[in-house]
């Protein structure tokens, strides 16, 4: 549970407050007040839910539009958090909501996804559903990494199997990091150490990409994700693969998550890329 530190130690003060979360992807005080639950967050996507309590009703008895926007905005936030290193500061720059039908009872679920839009900018989108899986609201937003943060060092492009096959068919040289959202080595251990690894590869003009192939253990996202994983060596996450001119040069790099290990791997990849026939 997050730890809240009040500047003057009184809950009824008007701030400022300093909020510390035990986990990077977890609910802040306002989100707990609305009883939000983070169902899933990884690979630039997030799913959150929230029950329709009496305190969230507007005068007509429907769920307040502001509560729906809060859920959608928070879902996009968690999707961004799944991409950037813990502690990266970012803010909502703008948002737009389209209400599709009233929310009268039950719980509402937000499904969000974000994309890097260049520089310090992320674009987010979310759709909210009622218990009958009918869309309640469509939401879009723009987020900015706080100025001074080097986004080139923290952003990771997420690919689909189709993207990977296209890059290979075009004879591209790149590094592919194959991950599983349930894997602690992929998330908690490797992710904070990737920026330096990516920066080192970038200096050698080698792009770095990621693909998450499983959300739950032993359950592939799709048949194409499973097929591609087996082609690159099968289970074992994270698996970091070097492709040079569209050909796999090194694929047996599994569970390399330490700073020293990633540094050595970057050196090895750069050397292999330079020694192309």
KETILUM-826035 format. One record per residue (C-alpha): y, x, z. Coordinates in steps of 0.1 Angstrom, whole numbers, padded with zeros to 4 digits, always signed. Each point is the difference from the previous one (the first is absolute). Layout:
BEGIN
YXZ;...
***
This chain:
BEGIN
+0000+0000+0000;+0035+0014-0009;+0021+0015+0028;+0035-0014+0002;+0026+0021+0017;+0032-0018+0009;+0031+0023+0003;+0012-0015+0033;-0034-0013+0012;+0009-0037-0002;-0017-0024-0023;+0031-0023-0003;+0023+0028-0012;+0016-0001-0034;-0013+0034-0011;-0001+0025-0014;-0038+0003+0004;-0024+0028-0008;-0034-0013-0011;-0030+0023-0002;-0033-0011-0016;-0033+0015+0010;-0012-0004-0036;+0021+0003-0032;-0015-0032-0015;+0005-0025+0029;+0022-0029+0009;+0035+0005+0014;+0014-0022+0028;+0014-0026-0024;-0032-0002-0019;-0020-0005+0032;+0024-0027+0010;-0009-0019-0032;-0037+0007+0007;-0006+0019-0032;-0033+0017-0006;-0006+0029-0023;-0033-0009-0018;+0000+0030-0023;+0023+0028-0012;-0009+0028-0024;+0007+0014-0034;+0034-0016-0004;-0013-0035+0009;+0000-0021+0031;-0013-0033+0013;+0017-0017+0030;-0004-0034+0016;+0020-0021+0024;-0007-0034+0017;+0024-0029-0002;+0011-0004+0036;+0025-0027+0012;+0026+0027+0005;+0000+0008-0037;+0008-0036-0011;+0033-0010-0015;+0017-0034+0006;-0023-0018-0025;-0032+0013+0016;-0008+0025-0027;-0005+0037+0006;+0035+0016-0001;+0008+0018-0033;+0012+0030+0020;-0034+0003+0017;-0017+0001-0034;+0024+0026-0013;-0006+0021+0031;-0037+0000-0006;+0004+0009-0037;+0025+0028+0008;-0023+0014+0027;-0030-0001-0023;+0019+0021-0026;+0010+0024+0029;-0036+0005+0009;-0009+0007-0036;+0026+0027-0002;-0011+0015+0033;-0035+0003-0015;+0015+0024-0026;+0025+0022+0018;-0006+0024+0029;+0004-0013+0035;+0036+0000+0012;+0016-0003-0035;+0031-0021+0005;+0007-0027-0026;+0020-0033-0001;+0001-0032-0019;+0028+0002-0027;-0004-0035-0015;-0024-0029-0001;-0006-0033-0019;-0021-0029+0010;-0012-0030-0021;-0014-0029+0021;-0029-0018-0018;-0012-0026+0025;+0006-0009+0037;-0020+0015+0027;-0010-0029+0023;-0029+0013+0021;-0026+0027+0005;+0005+0037-0007;+0018+0018-0028;-0013+0032-0016;+0021+0025-0019;-0015+0023-0026;+0024+0029-0009;+0001+0029-0024;+0025+0028-0006;+0008+0024-0028;+0021+0031+0000;+0030-0006-0023;+0013+0035-0001;+0021+0021+0023;+0002-0016+0035;-0007-0035-0012;-0031-0022+0004;-0004-0035-0015;-0020-0025+0020;-0015-0033-0008;-0019-0025+0022;-0015-0035-0004;-0005-0022+0030;-0029-0024+0002;-0009-0030+0023;-0035-0007+0014;-0010-0018-0033;+0008+0033-0019;+0030-0017-0017;+0031+0022-0005;+0029-0009+0023;+0025+0026-0010;+0005+0029-0024;+0020+0030+0013;+0014+0032-0014;+0020+0028+0015;+0014+0034-0004;-0004+0027+0027;+0017+0034+0003;-0012+0031+0017;+0029+0011+0023;+0021+0026-0018;-0009+0035+0008;-0037-0006-0001;-0017+0019-0029;-0019-0028-0017;-0016+0024-0025;-0019+0015+0028;-0014-0032+0014;-0007-0025-0028;-0035-0003-0014;-0007-0019-0032;-0030-0024+0003;-0021-0003-0031;-0026-0025-0012;-0033+0011-0017;+0016-0009-0033;+0029+0023+0007;-0023+0029+0008;-0020-0005-0032;+0031-0002-0021;+0013+0033+0015;-0033+0017-0007;-0001-0014-0036;+0035+0013-0006;-0011+0035+0011;+0022+0002+0030;-0001+0025+0029;+0002-0015+0034;-0015-0002+0035;-0017-0033+0011;-0004-0007+0037;-0028-0026+0005;+0003-0018+0033;-0013-0030+0020;+0023-0021+0021;-0024-0001+0030;-0004+0038+0000;+0019+0017+0028;-0002+0034-0018;+0018-0017-0029;+0027-0017+0020;+0008+0014+0034;-0011+0036-0006;+0007+0008-0036;+0031-0022-0008;+0025+0018+0022;-0010+0033-0016;+0002-0011-0036;+0037+0006-0006;-0002+0038+0001;-0032-0001-0021;+0018-0022-0026;+0031+0021+0000;-0021+0032-0007;-0018-0017-0029;+0033-0013-0013;+0015+0035-0002;-0030+0009-0023;+0007-0032-0021;-0032-0017+0011;+0005-0037+0008;-0018-0015+0031;-0015-0035+0000;-0020-0021+0024;-0025-0028-0004;-0014-0020+0029;-0035-0012-0010;-0011-0018+0032;+0018-0022+0025;-0031-0006+0021;-0028+0025+0005;-0026-0001-0028;+0019-0028-0018;+0017+0012-0032;+0032-0017-0012;-0017-0007-0033;-0029+0010-0022;+0024+0024-0019;+0010+0017+0032;-0036+0005+0009;-0009+0013-0035;+0029+0025+0000;-0008+0012+0036;-0036+0008-0011;+0012+0018-0030;+0021+0023+0022;-0028+0007+0024;-0006-0031+0021;+0006-0007+0037;+0020+0024+0022;+0036-0007+0007;+0026+0013-0006;-0013+0017-0032;+0026+0021-0018;-0006+0005-0037;+0016+0024-0025;+0002-0012-0036;+0012+0026-0026;+0008-0011-0035;-0020-0032+0005;-0031+0019+0014;-0012+0001+0036;+0002+0035+0012;-0006-0004+0038;-0013-0031+0018;-0020+0011+0030;+0030+0002+0023;-0009-0025+0027;+0016-0006+0034;+0026+0028-0004;+0027-0014+0023;+0013+0030+0020;+0033+0016-0009;-0017+0034-0006;-0028-0016-0021;+0024-0019-0022;+0021+0031-0005;-0030+0020-0012;-0011-0029-0022;+0034-0001-0016;-0001+0037-0008;-0035-0004-0014;+0010-0029-0022;+0031+0018-0013;-0021+0031-0009;-0026-0021-0018;+0027-0019-0019;+0016+0032-0012;-0033+0014-0011;-0006-0028-0025;-0018+0013-0031;
***
